[in-house]
Amino acid sequence: MNKTSLKIAFAYIGVIVGAGLSSGQDLLQYFLSFGKIGLLGVALLGVLNIIFGRIMVTLGCYYRSDSHEEVFSEIAHPVITKIIDIVLAVGSFSMGFVMVSGAGSNLQQQFGIPSWLGSLVCSLLVIFVAFMDFEKITNVLGLFTPVMIVMILLIAAYTFIGKSYDFNELDVVAKTIEPAMGNLWISVIDYYALCAMTGVSMAFILGGSVVRIGVAEKGGTLGGILIGIIIMIASLSLFANIDMIKDTDMPMLAIVNNIHPVLAVIYALTIFALIFNTAFSLYYSIARRYSNNDVKKMRILMIAIVTAGYICSFGGFKQLIGIMYPILGLIGILLLVILMIGWVRERENIIFEKFLRRKMIHLSLKHQDPNRESTRKDEALFNKFGEISQADARGLKEDIHEFASKVIENTDDSKEYANSNLPVDDEKLKEAVKQQLENRKNEE
């Protein structure tokens, strides 16, 4: 697995797994409140994460997007795009202050720190990280994901090794929890739509930071698979302990407190970090969208958005989830429909673009490798492919040259590397380029 794919996967998980999932509160209200059958809903949620994780990151890479607007303007009607743009901005801000509220609840439950202070610390950290460059931001977003995975595995081991449970009795207790939605299957769709609203803007940006479409596809898919595994293990552990944790704000944390106080401290800090990841991603995507690539303007917007979000976070974490999430999830269903339609419609073009970029990397490696001879024909072909590409030609060519330069620095034989890792059927690509040019000519 490519290191970049792993980085994208962990960053994507860090964006999606925020206050609700890492704390267990979302899983209680949306799924386990239906009893045993709620676990089937959790399994379906995992499948949706895999499908749409791949779609979102790949579309971001295909369009080399810097914000969600760049993608939706390509796959949706202008009126729909405008509606989605507004909905995502409002939704991201709303979910952002829910995350900040969750940060305060987390520190209050574990350490007795006033919730307003915990929320303030989270908000200040969001502003601080906004002043880093994007590569460092990506590293920060994925930093605590492995820790969370290990902690959830430990919780599962503690819950199930050497123990047995009467799932029928647990089913009765679980159904005393007030569900967020009246129907499990609607709850699954609504909740995943909410997850998509949380992650789509940052998923596009993560994909847009990568040159190779194949790497983006693997990163989004792996991220979705790991999220599916995480939420199923967490749900089973929560269900087994449902009588103990059903009334707590941070149910997963309550379980860890029963294992060992030191682990509880580690998990509380991990939850805080994941909450921060999601809050940062939500606020950052809004600031990035409306800053027009002006870094100074983006940082000013970030400070203003975070300040407003902190003020709104005083509504109470558990209460905010119960009120805000179902409404935003229903709106997010429109988002899922558009993403699926866009993906199906552009699927052939994405495959074409994948191999077009691979060939451009081949040509760039040949051009930069001192042991190989590049011709003017190669250079002309490289520039032609750049113009044909869906992405901005100048930016794509610069990034491909940079990628090729790193390959040459780290490999002994650039030709062998390209043939092994970036296979291209030249004849099929030639025919595809010809067809693509004819299609564009007909469209004009």
N, C-alpha and C positions, 0 to 999 in steps of 0.2 A: 504493500500500500504506500503510495506517494506521501511524503511528509506534508506537502501542502494540502492534500486531501484530508489527512488527519487533523491538521490545524483548522481547516474549514469545518470539519465535523464537530470538533470540540467547541469551537466558537459558536456554531449553530445551536448546539445543545445548551451552551451557556445562555444564549438569547432566549430560547424556548422555555427552559426549566427555570422559572422564576420563583416568586414567593409562593404561589399556589401549589405547584407540583412538588417543589422541594420540601415544603412544609407539610404537604398531604391534605391541606384544606380543600383544594379544588377536587381532589379525588373523592373525598368524603361527600361533598355536596352534589357533585355531578354524577357519580357512579355508585359508590358504596351505599348511598342512601336507598338504592333499589334492592339491596340485599345481594345474594349470591349471583344473580343474573347480571348484576352490575359489572362483574369481572369480564363477561363477554363484551360489554361496552368498552372496557379498558383495552381488550385485545383489538377491537376494531379501531380504536383510537391510535394504537400503535401502527396499524396498517396505513392509516391515513397520513401519519407522520412520515412514513417511508416514501409513499407516493408523492406527496406534495413537497417534502424536503428536497427530493431530487428535482422536481419541476422548478421550484423557486430559485434555487442556487444556479441551476443550469440556464434558466432564462436570464438571470442577472449576468452570467458570463457571456452568453450569446450576444446580448446587447451592450456588454461592457458598461453596465449602468452605474451611475453615481447617485441615483435616487430612484424611488419607486415610480415617480412620474415618467421617467425615461422609458421604462418597460411598458407601463399601462398605456402610454400614448401610442405604442406600436401594436398592442394586441386588443385594444378596446376602442369603441366609438368615443370621439372627443367629449361628448356630454357625459358618458359613463365614466370616462377618465377623470373628469372634473369632480364628479360625485365621489368617486373612490379616493381621490386626492384629499378632499375635505374630510371624508369619513376616517381615513387613515390618520390624518393629522389630529382630529378630535379623539379618535379611539386610542392612538398611541399616547397622547397626553393623559387621557383618563386612566389607562392601564399603568402609565408611568407613576402617577401619584398613588395608585393602589399598591404598587411595588414598594414605594417609599414608606407607605403606611405599614406594610408588611415587615420592612426592615426594623421599624420601631417596635412592633409587636414581638418580633423575634428576640431582640436584645432585652426587652422588658421581661419576657417569660423566663429566659435563661439566667440573666444577670441582675434583674431588678432595676435596670437602667430606665429612666423615664422614656416613654415611647417617643415623645417629641424630640428628645436628644438623639435617640437612635436614628430617627428619620433625618435629623439635621446632619449627622455624620455621613449618612448615605448620600445625601444631596451634595455635600461638599466634596465627597470623593468623585461623584459624577462630574462635577465642574473641573476638578483637578485633572482627571484622565482625559477630558476633552481637549486639553492643551498638548497631548502627545500626538505623534504621527500615527497614521492608520495602521502600519505594520505592528507597532507596539500595542495599539488598541486591540488588534486581533489576538495577540498573544495573551493579553490580560483577560479577554473574554473567555478563552479556553483554559485558563490556568487552573481553576478549581473543579473543572468537570471530572478529571480522574479521581480526585479526592471524594467527590460526591458519589461516584460509582462504587468506590471501595466501601464507603460508609453504609450505603444502602445494602450492599452484599453482607456486611457485618450485621446489620439489623435483621436481614432475612435469616442468617445463620442462627442468631440468638433466638429468633421467633420460632423456628421450625425444627432445629436439630434436637432430637431427643424429646420432643413434645408432640402432643396430639390435641386436636380441637374438634368440638361438635359444631360443624358448620351450619346445622339447622338452628341451633340456639343463637349463634352469631348472626344468622340471617334475620331473626326476629329483632335483635338489638339494633342492627344496622338500619332497619326500616323505621326506627323511631327518629332518625335524622331527617330534618326538613330538606327535601331535594330542591336543587336550584331550578329544575325543569320538571314538568309533569309526566314526561315520557322518556324512557331510557334512550331510545334510538334518536329521538330529537335532541336529547341531551348530548349524545356523542357528536352529532353533526354540529350542533351549536357550539360545543366546547372546542372542537377542532377548528371551527371557523374563527373562534376567539384566538386560538394559538397561532393561526395563520396571520391574523391581524397583528399579533405581537411580533411575529418573526419575519414577515414578508419584506419589509423595507430593508432590514439589516441583511436578510438572506440575499436580496438583490445586490446590495453593496458588497457583500462577501464574494459573491460570484463575479461581480464586475472587477474585482481586484485580481482575478486569475486570467491568464491568457488561454490555457488549455481547457477546452470544454469537457474533455474526458475526466480531467482532474476535478472539475466542479461537480460533474455528475456523481462521481464516487464519493466526494465529500458530503454532498447533500443526502445521498442514499445511506451512507454509513451513519451520519448524524441521526437520520430518521430511525434506523434500526436500533441504535443505542438508546434513543429516547423511548422506543417501544419496549425494550427490555427493562429499562429503568422503571417505567411507570407500572409495568406488570408486577415486578418484584415488590415495588413499594406498595402497590394496592393489596397484594396478598398479605404482606406484613401488617398493614393497617387493618384489614378485615379480621385477621386473627386476634388483634388487640382492640377490637372495636368498642368493647364495653369499657375499656379504660380511657380511651382517647377521644370519644365521640363529641365531647363538649369543650375540647381545648382549641385554642387558636392555632397552635403549632403541633399537630398530632404526631408527626414523625419525631420531633424533638422530645415529646413526652415519652416515647418508646425508648429513645436513646438514653434518657435520664435514668431509666430502670436498668440499663446495662452497666454503665459506669459513668461517674461524674466527669471524668477527663474526656471520654468520648463525646459526652453531651456538649462540652465546651467546643470541641473540634467541629462537631456537626452544626452547632449554632453559628459558628464563624463561617462555615461552608455555606449554610443557608443565606447568611448575610451577603456573602460574596456573589452567590447566584442571583439574589434579589438585585444587588447592585448591577450585575451584568445585564439583566433584563431592563431595569430602569434606564441605565445608560443607553442601551441600544434604542429604546423607544424615543427618548429625548433627542439623542444624536441624529436619528433618522429624520426627525422633524427639522432640526436646525440645519442639517445638510441639505434638505429639500429646498429650504427657503433662503439659503445663503448665496446661491448662484456661484458656488465654488470659491467664494471669498472667505478665506480662513478666519480673518479677523471678524467679519460679520457673523460667521457661524458660531464663534466663541461667545460673542455678545448675546446672540439669540439663545445660546445654550444656558447662559447665566440667567436670562429672563425667564426661560421655560422652567428651569429647575426651581427657581424662586417661587413661581406661581404654583408649581406642582407641590412644593413643600407646604404651602398654605392650604392647598386642597386635601392634603393627606390626613388631616385631623378628623376625618369622618369615621375612622375605625376600620381596621383591616377586614375582619370577618363580615361586617355590615356592607362594606364597599363591594366585596366579592359577590355577595348575594344580590345586590341591586344592579351594579354596573355590568357584570359579566354576561348575564343572559341577554341583555339588550344589545350589547356590542357583538355578541356571537351571532345573533340573528342577522345583523347588518353584514357581518363577515361572510355569510353564506354566498352573497352576491360575488364577493371576492374569489371564493373557491370556484364558482362557475366560470368566471372570466379566465382564471388561471388555467383551468382544464381546457377550455375552448382554445385559448391562445397556444397552449402546449400542443394540442392535436393539430392545429392549423399550421404551426411552424416546425413540426417534427422533422420533416424532410429537409427543410432549410438548415435546421440545427445540425443534422448529420453532415450535410454538405459543408457547413462552416467549420465543423470539427476537423475534417480532412483538409480543408483549405488552409487552416492555421498550421496544421502539421506540416504541410508542404512548405509553407513560409518559414517554419523553423528549420527544415532541411536546408533550404536555400541560405538562410542566415548563418547556419553552422558552416556551410561550405564557404561562405564569403569571409567569415572571421577566422577560420582555422588556417594558421600559417602553413600547414602541411598539405593543404588542398587548394586547387585552382578554381576560382570563380570567374565566370565570363560575363560580358555585358548582357547577354541573353538571360542569364540567371537573374541579374539585377533588374532587368526589365520585367521579367516574370514575377519577381517578388513585389515590385511596385504595382503591377497589374492586379495581382491577387489582393493587395491591400485596398485597392479601389473597389474591387468586387465585393469585399467583405461587408457584412452587415454593420460591423463596428466602425468607429471613427478611424480612418486610414492612418493618419499621422500617429495617433496614440497607440494603435495596434502595432504598427511597425516598430516604434520605439521600444515597446514592451517585449516584442518578440526578439529584437536584437539584444536586449538586456538579458532575457531568458537564455538565449543561445550563448552569450558571453559567459554566464555562470556555468553552463554545461561544459564548455571548453575548459574552464578553469578546473573542473572537478572530474573530468574523464580523460583517458589517454587516447581514445579513438572516437571522435565525434560522429563519424560516419556509421560506425558500429552501434553507437548509442541511438542514433536516429532510426536506423533500420530495426533495432530491437524494441525500442520503446514508442516509436512514432510511425508505425507502418502506414504506407499510403499506396494505393493502386493508381499509378499515374494515368493509365488509360481511362479508368472509370472517372477519375477526377477531371480529366480533359473533357470527357463527354458531359459531365455534370456542370462544368464551367460554361460550356457552349450552351447547354440548356438554360442555365441561369441567365445568361446574357440575352437569350431569345425571349425569355419570360419578362425580363425587365423592359426590353424593347417594346413588347406587346402592351405592357402596362402603361407605357408612356404614350 
